[in-house]
Amino acid sequence: MVDVYIASDNIISSLGFTSSENFLNCKEGKSGIMLTSDTKLSQTQIQASYINWSNITDAFGKISDNTLYTKVEKLFILSITDALKQTDINISDNKTLLILSTTKGNIELLEPDNNINIDRKRLKLWEMANLIQKHFHLVNEPIVVSHACVSGLSAIILATRLIKSGQYDNVIVSGGDILTEFIISGFQSFKAISPNPCKPFDIARDGITLGEGCGTVILTSNPALIKENEKIKVLSGATSNDANHISGPSRTGDGLFYAIDSTLKEAEVSNANKIGFISAHGTATSYNDEMESKAFTLAGLTEIPVNSLKGYFGHTLGAAGIIESIISIHALKNDTLIPTMGFENLGVTEKINVISKVEEKTLNTCLKTASGFGGCNAAVYYSK
Amino acid sequence: MVEKTYISGYCIIRNNSVLLNGETIFTCENSTEYNDFIKTAFRNQQNPYPKFFKMDNLSKLAFLTNVVMLKNSNIKEYKENEIAIIIQNASSSLDTDIDYFDTIKDKTKYYPNPSIFVYTLPNIMIGEICIRNGFKGENMLLISQKFNPSLLITMANDLLNNCKAKCCIAGWVEYEKKQEDKILQSPVYDSFLCLIQKKESGDTNIELNIENINKIYKNKA
């Protein structure tokens, strides 16, 4: 049986341009969410988690020509470049694959005034992926996962399965989405955005906060590439559907429960209390957080410490599963529980154990979950 | 050793025709608009579901392909969480993305519509199939330039051989918008879904491999 290891990772977000910078900011209780009144993004002021784009332009200028790439393409390239720097993996052979995860990719190209020199063909996600592949001189045709808010976890699950099947030795998994008027107006039309920074699992929660970012994990079957005390494995993962409603989660949590159950069975977890912590989706909408509390209860996980990282990064859509996995992996490595920013008083029916302060504690495993439009759910289980 | 898996039925919708297991079961004249074709083809199935008519073009296509494909299948033998769906396409939800963008591009006529916005995610077509049938198993939506049978086979076999699913609905559902200013005058749509399982059951029982899936996808079986 092949084991799958995390060889290296990177996060680019409002909280920094490396994983360690992002992790440290979470640990210190800093949030990247702020009020903005950029009318290109929203007709009204909104709370959101923005990347510092002038820093991206500076950093990208050292690699390539800023005018030839879109915002999200720059994020993918910068994030993958940083992750590759930290590992000796040979990516030039046919045993390395690139998987991108995104919900809306280059959707900003629908606006005729944006990136006037860039070919509109790159609205097609496979065209965008081919461009990233060419930048890194990868041999294999890349795969794009576009599966709403579970895209990032689905991409990690797919990568893990393709390595376990022996088809690939290394998979670069990168997830990115940027804030656009398209996305913001859509969530506004659903009346899903909170006027304040989001408050996951809290009694006063009243909606999501959007964010932008990119996360990259490089997965490998070769443990020799990783330092002994830094080994983190992707043990298992699964996806599922609620079969309930295209824009609202299950009322019972059974869909997410199926994904968690399948994930823990695959990893042969006989005692759920051995799970160190859960990094939930925790969007801070009334229905999502309620559904998750029910799913965790169905899975017998009410005692396990659980966080949502949306209060730090906002909801970064196709990047969320990857960014939040990386923070969780660093939490494992550092034996540190990261609290749920914005949470004060439990506001879901089931009594789940929401982490409210930083705590140092021996941690061996963590469960990451996500759910999204279309009734989709995903879970991934990481271990030291 | 990896066990053999089989395609127990398949449906193709393209060129204003619906084919079940290689046989044309419904067709409209070439001049018929997609919208009229897909609605008439759905009514022809005698399987009323008013929500169908509210779906976007892509979801209608996937939904109808699945209805026809499962017609004579043994799908009812499986539990809700044993049924997986993997769909690939090239254009994601770009058809509806453009429609949604039309509702926000002019600030004097700004009316973002949640019932359009929700279809700006390609996996909604999988959600629609799951809701109608109560399927709660594995889901995956992938984007590639062309139908990639090799990846589909690897993924489906992986699910079936590792007890993640007992059957898998898999294929390619593509809908590209008609572009008024381009040579491409009519929408390009192409849909192919098949049912994969370990059992030899159903009408076709074709062994799952690249050669066979290519043959039936190209309708040259």
Interface residues (C-beta under 8 A of the other chain):
Chain A: Q43 T103 K104 G105 I107 L110 E111 L123 K124 L125 W126 E127 A129 N130 E141 I143 V144 V145 S146 H147 A148 S154 L158 R161 L162 S165 Q167 E181 F182 S185 G186 Q188 S189 F190 A238 T239 S240 N241 D242 A243 N244 H245 I246 S247 D254 G255 Y258 S262 E266 G372 F373 G374 G375 C376
Chain B: E80 N81 I85 A90 S91 S92 L94 D97 I98 Y100 F101 I104 K105 K107 Y110 P112 N113 P114 F117 V118 T120 L121 P122 N123 I124 I126 G127 E128 C130 I131 N133 G134 F135 K136 G137 E138 N139 M140 L141 L142 I143 S144 Q145 N148 L151 T154 M155 D158 N162 K164
